[in-house]
Amino acid sequence: MIVYRTLSQNSKDKSMTRMELFVKARQEGKSISEIARICNTERKTVRRWLKRYDENQRWESLRDRKRAPKKPHRRISLDVEFFIIEFKQSHKNTKRGYPFLRSYLLSKGVPKEKIPSRSTVYYIWRKNNLLKKHKTKREKKKDVREWKERLKPFEYIQVDIKELRDIPNYVMVGDVIKKCFGEKLPKYQITARDVKTGGLFIGYAHEKTLQNTTTFITLLLNHLRRYNIVPKYIQTDNGTEFANTRKPHEKTLFSRMVERFGSAHRLIPPRAKTYQSDVEVSHRLIEYEFYDCFDLPLSEKIKQEFLSATAEYQYLFNFHRQNSNRNYQTPCDILRNSAPDISEDVFHFYPFIADDIYPMLYENSFQTGSDVCLQIKFKKRASEHRLHDAPRPTIISQNPQTHTWPLT
């Protein structure tokens, strides 16, 4: 049995469905009752569509008619519609919507009862192509990918801080070290990642303070200056370790230090974590690939062993780990292809604990910046860019506190 209601709901062109079911059956000599019985519908439905078809003998008459009133008594005037269009055209690049429009119409002398509803206003804007088209998630990812390709190496750097006390294996190793030697592993990791190449730079801190993040960015920017690199933007979130949340117009020590090196400190919008996606992804990777499985030999130089293990992972990440979202290239490969004049040694940035370095920055006299980054000598170069084939570095100096940390 044919069910007319189901066919009309699933059909893209209901007029052709009615033509096939009602008109042709009528032309074959079937009565209205027989057609209604075959289509499992009422006789008045069949009679209505046959009457409409008999008026002009055209299949267009079988389409659904508009149910809107021909002379709507509540239709807005042309003056009000003009004001609505004029308001949106003058504020096209802003986020001023319906609440601002109400004030605008009242200032133009429109009575409060004559102000149209929100849906009517947006219908007028949409009809005149005054609303921006919302992009899909795929389109947004494509735009971000194209923007990253246009960047230069180390032009845009994201900085964030990661708490390490919620990693079970890290906490367990830290408890063993504390019982045996009385040393504490750092509670926080300060991370900087270049958006273009994906290069990773790591530091540590026992406390999440503004002084520690300033120490990290000072040494990082000073290290990049040795290779004639001045980042355009240093992007962070709105945490108190980077920004002044109580007085946003006042610059913090972190912001002043960034500007001292010729860069600009950029804050992301509140609650917009996707703006820090590159550095947040590196936090997930280092937790899965390093902290969940690392172990340290029990020795008196446990702090140097920890920093050496972090330096090894940072080397593997920058020279051997391929990034799937960057066409399976390593940060070193991207740097070599996009900026061959920059040395690959820029990725040799030795991790440190900012709490130990901060007093040295502001109490000692500073010398040249040639030894800010710990130099790493490798026994051999791996032919394949795979993590487990990478050589283990031999550390020339294992005590970063013996170096002079410049602030040039």
C-alpha positions as CSV (number, residue, x, y, z in Angstrom):
1,M,0.0,0.0,0.0
2,I,1.2,3.5,-0.9
3,V,1.3,5.9,2.0
4,Y,0.9,9.4,0.6
5,R,2.1,11.2,3.8
6,T,5.4,9.4,3.9
7,L,6.1,9.9,0.2
8,S,5.3,13.6,0.4
9,Q,7.6,14.1,3.5
10,N,10.6,12.3,1.9
11,S,10.1,13.7,-1.6
12,K,12.2,16.7,-2.7
13,D,9.5,17.8,-5.2
14,K,6.1,17.2,-3.6
15,S,4.3,18.5,-6.7
16,M,5.6,15.7,-8.9
17,T,4.6,13.2,-6.2
18,R,1.0,14.5,-6.3
19,M,1.1,14.5,-10.1
20,E,2.0,10.8,-10.1
21,L,-0.4,9.7,-7.4
22,F,-3.5,11.8,-7.9
23,V,-3.7,13.2,-11.4
24,K,-2.5,10.2,-13.4
25,A,-4.7,7.9,-11.4
26,R,-7.7,10.2,-12.1
27,Q,-6.8,10.2,-15.8
28,E,-6.9,6.4,-15.7
29,G,-10.6,6.5,-14.7
30,K,-10.2,5.8,-11.0
31,S,-12.6,7.5,-8.6
32,I,-11.6,9.7,-5.7
33,S,-12.5,7.0,-3.2
34,E,-10.3,4.5,-4.9
35,I,-7.4,6.9,-5.1
36,A,-7.7,7.8,-1.4
37,R,-7.8,4.1,-0.5
38,I,-4.7,3.3,-2.6
39,C,-2.7,6.2,-1.2
40,N,-4.0,5.7,2.4
41,T,-5.2,9.3,2.7
42,E,-8.5,11.1,3.0
43,R,-10.8,11.9,0.1
44,K,-10.8,15.6,0.8
45,T,-7.0,15.7,0.3
46,V,-7.4,14.0,-3.1
47,R,-10.3,16.3,-4.0
48,R,-8.3,19.5,-3.0
49,W,-5.3,18.7,-5.2
50,L,-7.4,17.6,-8.2
51,K,-9.4,20.8,-7.9
52,R,-6.2,22.9,-8.0
53,Y,-4.9,21.0,-11.0
54,D,-8.2,21.4,-12.9
55,E,-8.0,25.2,-12.5
56,N,-5.2,25.7,-15.0
57,Q,-4.0,22.1,-16.0
58,R,-0.4,22.8,-14.9
59,W,1.7,20.8,-12.5
60,E,3.0,24.0,-10.8
61,S,-0.5,24.4,-9.2
62,L,0.3,21.2,-7.1
63,R,3.0,23.0,-5.1
64,D,2.4,24.1,-1.5
65,R,1.0,27.7,-1.3
66,K,2.4,30.3,1.0
67,R,0.5,30.7,4.2
68,A,1.7,34.2,5.0
69,P,-1.0,36.9,4.9
70,K,-1.1,38.9,1.7
71,K,-1.6,42.2,3.6
72,P,0.2,41.7,7.0
73,H,-0.9,44.4,9.4
74,R,2.2,44.1,11.5
75,R,4.7,44.6,8.8
76,I,7.5,47.0,9.7
77,S,7.7,50.3,7.8
78,L,10.3,51.1,5.1
79,D,11.9,53.7,7.4
80,V,12.5,51.2,10.2
81,E,13.9,48.7,7.7
82,F,16.2,51.4,6.3
83,F,17.5,52.2,9.8
84,I,18.1,48.5,10.5
85,I,20.2,48.1,7.3
86,E,22.0,51.4,7.9
87,F,23.0,50.4,11.4
88,K,24.5,47.1,10.3
89,Q,26.3,48.6,7.4
90,S,28.0,51.2,9.7
91,H,28.9,48.5,12.3
92,K,29.6,45.6,9.9
93,N,33.1,44.8,11.4
94,T,31.9,44.9,15.0
95,K,30.0,42.6,17.2
96,R,27.2,45.0,17.9
97,G,23.9,43.2,17.5
98,Y,20.3,43.5,18.5
99,P,20.7,45.2,22.0
100,F,22.7,48.1,20.4
101,L,20.1,48.3,17.6
102,R,17.3,48.9,20.0
103,S,19.1,52.0,21.4
104,Y,19.9,53.1,17.9
105,L,16.2,52.9,16.8
106,L,15.0,54.7,19.9
107,S,17.5,57.5,19.2
108,K,16.0,57.8,15.6
109,G,12.6,58.4,17.1
110,V,11.1,54.9,16.5
111,P,8.5,54.1,19.1
112,K,9.3,51.2,21.4
113,E,6.2,49.2,20.3
114,K,7.3,49.6,16.6
115,I,10.8,48.0,17.2
116,P,10.8,44.6,15.5
117,S,11.8,41.4,17.2
118,R,15.3,39.9,17.1
119,S,14.4,37.2,14.6
120,T,12.9,39.8,12.2
121,V,16.0,42.0,12.5
122,Y,18.3,39.1,11.7
123,Y,16.1,38.1,8.8
124,I,16.5,41.5,7.3
125,W,20.3,41.4,7.8
126,R,20.5,37.9,6.3
127,K,18.3,38.9,3.3
128,N,20.6,41.8,2.5
129,N,23.8,39.8,3.0
130,L,25.0,41.7,6.0
131,L,25.8,38.7,8.2
132,K,29.1,37.0,8.2
133,K,29.0,33.3,7.1
134,H,30.0,31.0,9.9
135,K,32.9,28.8,8.8
136,T,32.9,25.1,9.5
137,K,35.5,23.4,11.6
138,R,37.3,22.1,8.5
139,E,37.4,25.6,7.0
140,K,38.8,27.1,10.1
141,K,41.6,24.4,10.3
142,K,42.4,25.1,6.7
143,D,42.7,28.9,7.4
144,V,45.0,28.3,10.4
145,R,47.2,25.9,8.3
146,E,47.6,28.5,5.6
147,W,48.4,31.2,8.2
148,K,51.1,29.1,9.7
149,E,52.6,28.5,6.3
150,R,53.0,32.2,5.7
151,L,54.8,32.7,9.0
152,K,58.6,33.0,9.3
153,P,60.6,30.8,11.7
154,F,60.5,32.2,15.2
155,E,58.1,35.0,14.2
156,Y,55.3,33.8,16.5
157,I,56.2,31.9,19.7
158,Q,53.6,30.5,22.2
159,V,54.6,30.3,25.9
160,D,52.7,28.4,28.6
161,I,53.3,26.7,31.9
162,K,52.4,23.1,32.7
163,E,51.8,21.6,36.2
164,L,53.6,18.3,36.7
165,R,52.2,17.3,40.0
166,D,49.2,15.5,38.4
167,I,51.4,13.0,36.5
168,P,51.6,9.7,38.6
169,N,54.9,8.5,37.4
170,Y,56.6,11.9,37.8
171,V,55.2,12.2,41.4
172,M,56.4,8.7,42.2
173,V,59.9,9.3,41.0
174,G,60.0,12.6,42.8
175,D,59.0,11.0,46.1
176,V,61.8,8.5,45.8
177,I,64.4,11.2,45.1
178,K,63.1,13.3,48.0
179,K,63.5,10.4,50.4
180,C,67.0,9.4,49.2
181,F,68.7,12.7,48.6
182,G,66.3,15.4,49.9
183,E,66.1,17.0,46.5
184,K,62.8,18.0,45.0
185,L,61.9,17.8,41.4
186,P,60.3,21.0,39.8
187,K,56.6,21.3,40.1
188,Y,56.1,23.3,36.9
189,Q,57.3,23.2,33.3
190,I,57.6,26.4,31.3
191,T,57.3,25.7,27.6
192,A,57.9,27.8,24.5
193,R,57.1,26.6,21.1
194,D,57.6,28.2,17.7
195,V,54.3,28.1,15.6
196,K,56.1,27.9,12.3
197,T,58.6,25.1,12.9
198,G,57.2,23.5,16.0
199,G,60.5,23.9,17.8
200,L,60.4,23.2,21.6
201,F,62.2,25.0,24.4
202,I,61.8,23.8,28.0
203,G,62.4,25.3,31.4
204,Y,61.4,24.4,34.9
205,A,60.3,26.2,38.1
206,H,59.4,25.2,41.7
207,E,56.9,28.0,41.9
208,K,54.5,29.5,39.4
209,T,55.6,33.1,39.7
210,L,56.1,36.1,37.5
211,Q,59.8,36.1,38.3
212,N,60.3,32.5,37.0
213,T,58.5,33.1,33.7
214,T,60.4,36.3,33.2
215,T,63.7,34.5,33.8
216,F,62.7,31.8,31.3
217,I,61.7,34.3,28.5
218,T,64.9,36.4,29.2
219,L,67.2,33.5,28.6
220,L,65.2,32.3,25.6
221,L,65.2,35.6,23.9
222,N,68.8,36.2,24.7
223,H,69.6,32.8,23.2
224,L,67.7,33.6,20.0
225,R,69.5,37.0,19.8
226,R,72.7,35.1,19.4
227,Y,71.4,33.9,16.1
228,N,70.1,37.3,15.0
229,I,66.5,36.3,15.7
230,V,63.9,38.7,17.2
231,P,60.4,37.2,17.5
232,K,57.6,39.4,16.5
233,Y,55.1,38.1,19.0
234,I,55.3,36.3,22.3
235,Q,51.8,34.9,23.0
236,T,50.7,33.8,26.5
237,D,47.4,33.2,28.3
238,N,46.0,35.6,31.0
239,G,47.5,33.8,34.0
240,T,49.0,35.8,36.8
241,E,52.5,34.5,35.9
242,F,52.3,36.4,32.6
243,A,49.7,39.2,33.0
244,N,48.3,41.6,35.6
245,T,44.7,40.4,35.9
246,R,43.8,43.2,38.4
247,K,45.2,46.1,36.4
248,P,45.3,44.9,32.8
249,H,46.5,48.3,31.5
250,E,49.7,48.0,33.6
251,K,52.6,46.0,32.0
252,T,54.1,43.3,34.1
253,L,57.8,42.4,34.4
254,F,57.3,39.7,31.8
255,S,55.8,42.2,29.3
256,R,58.5,44.7,29.9
257,M,61.2,42.2,29.4
258,V,59.7,40.9,26.1
259,E,59.5,44.5,24.8
260,R,63.1,45.1,25.9
261,F,64.2,42.5,23.4
262,G,62.1,44.1,20.6
263,S,59.2,41.8,20.6
264,A,55.5,42.3,21.5
265,H,53.6,40.5,24.2
266,R,50.2,39.3,23.0
267,L,47.5,37.9,25.4
268,I,44.9,35.5,24.1
269,P,41.2,36.3,24.7
270,P,39.8,34.9,28.0
271,R,38.7,31.3,27.9
272,A,40.1,30.8,24.4
273,K,42.4,27.9,25.0
274,T,42.5,26.9,21.3
275,Y,44.7,30.0,20.7
276,Q,47.5,28.1,22.5
277,S,47.0,24.8,20.6
278,D,50.6,24.3,19.5
279,V,52.1,24.6,23.0
280,E,49.2,22.6,24.6
281,V,49.8,19.8,22.1
282,S,53.4,19.7,23.1
283,H,52.3,19.3,26.8
284,R,50.3,16.3,25.9
285,L,53.1,14.7,23.9
286,I,55.8,15.3,26.5
287,E,53.6,13.8,29.2
288,Y,52.9,10.7,27.2
289,E,56.4,10.2,25.7
290,F,58.6,11.4,28.5
291,Y,57.1,11.9,32.0
292,D,54.9,8.7,31.9
293,C,58.0,6.5,31.3
294,F,61.1,8.3,32.4
295,D,63.3,7.1,35.2
296,L,66.5,8.7,36.8
297,P,69.6,6.9,38.1
298,L,70.0,7.4,41.8
299,S,73.1,9.6,42.3
300,E,74.1,12.7,44.1
301,K,73.8,14.8,40.9
302,I,70.1,14.0,40.5
303,K,69.2,17.5,39.4
304,Q,71.8,17.5,36.6
305,E,70.6,14.0,35.5
306,F,67.0,15.3,35.3
307,L,68.0,18.3,33.2
308,S,70.2,16.1,31.0
309,A,67.3,13.7,30.4
310,T,65.0,16.7,29.5
311,A,67.7,18.1,27.1
312,E,67.8,14.7,25.4
313,Y,64.1,14.6,24.9
314,Q,64.1,18.2,23.6
315,Y,66.8,17.3,21.1
316,L,64.8,14.3,19.9
317,F,61.7,16.4,19.6
318,N,63.4,19.1,17.5
319,F,65.7,17.0,15.4
320,H,64.0,13.6,15.0
321,R,60.3,13.6,15.8
322,Q,58.2,14.1,12.7
323,N,55.0,16.1,13.1
324,S,52.0,14.8,11.2
325,N,50.3,18.2,11.0
326,R,53.4,19.6,9.3
327,N,53.6,17.1,6.5
328,Y,55.7,14.7,8.6
329,Q,58.6,17.1,8.9
330,T,60.8,17.7,12.0
331,P,61.3,21.3,13.3
332,C,64.8,21.1,12.0
333,D,63.6,20.1,8.5
334,I,61.2,23.0,8.4
335,L,63.9,25.5,9.5
336,R,66.3,24.1,6.9
337,N,63.7,24.5,4.1
338,S,62.2,27.9,5.1
339,A,65.2,29.7,6.5
340,P,68.5,28.0,5.5
341,D,70.5,31.0,6.8
342,I,69.6,30.2,10.4
343,S,71.8,27.7,12.1
344,E,70.3,24.5,13.4
345,D,72.1,25.1,16.7
346,V,69.3,27.5,17.6
347,F,67.4,24.4,18.9
348,H,70.2,23.6,21.4
349,F,68.7,25.3,24.4
350,Y,69.6,23.6,27.6
351,P,66.7,23.3,30.1
352,F,67.2,24.9,33.5
353,I,65.4,25.6,36.8
354,A,64.3,29.2,36.9
355,D,64.3,29.4,40.7
356,D,68.1,28.8,40.7
357,I,68.9,31.2,37.9
358,Y,66.7,34.2,38.9
359,P,69.1,35.4,41.7
360,M,72.1,35.1,39.3
361,L,70.4,37.3,36.7
362,Y,69.9,40.3,39.1
363,E,72.9,40.0,41.4
364,N,75.9,39.0,39.3
365,S,77.7,40.9,36.6
366,F,77.0,39.6,33.1
367,Q,79.4,38.5,30.4
368,T,78.9,37.4,26.8
369,G,76.0,35.2,25.9
370,S,78.0,32.4,24.2
371,D,77.3,29.9,27.0
372,V,73.6,30.6,27.8
373,C,72.7,27.4,26.0
374,L,74.4,24.2,27.2
375,Q,76.5,22.8,24.3
376,I,75.7,19.2,23.4
377,K,78.1,17.0,21.5
378,F,76.8,13.9,19.7
379,K,78.7,10.8,19.0
380,K,76.9,10.2,15.7
381,R,74.0,11.4,13.6
382,A,71.1,9.1,13.1
383,S,70.3,8.4,9.4
384,E,66.6,7.8,10.1
385,H,64.4,10.3,11.8
386,R,62.9,8.0,14.4
387,L,62.8,8.5,18.1
388,H,64.3,5.2,19.1
389,D,67.2,5.5,16.6
390,A,68.4,8.9,17.9
391,P,71.8,9.1,19.6
392,R,72.1,9.8,23.3
393,P,73.9,13.2,23.8
394,T,77.1,13.5,25.8
395,I,76.9,16.5,28.1
396,I,80.0,18.7,28.1
397,S,79.0,20.6,31.3
398,Q,76.4,19.3,33.7
399,N,76.2,22.3,36.1
400,P,74.4,25.3,34.6
401,Q,74.9,27.3,37.7
402,T,78.7,27.6,37.0
403,H,77.8,29.6,33.8
404,T,77.3,33.3,33.8
405,W,73.8,34.1,32.6
406,P,73.9,37.3,30.5
407,L,71.2,39.9,30.1
408,T,72.4,41.8,27.1
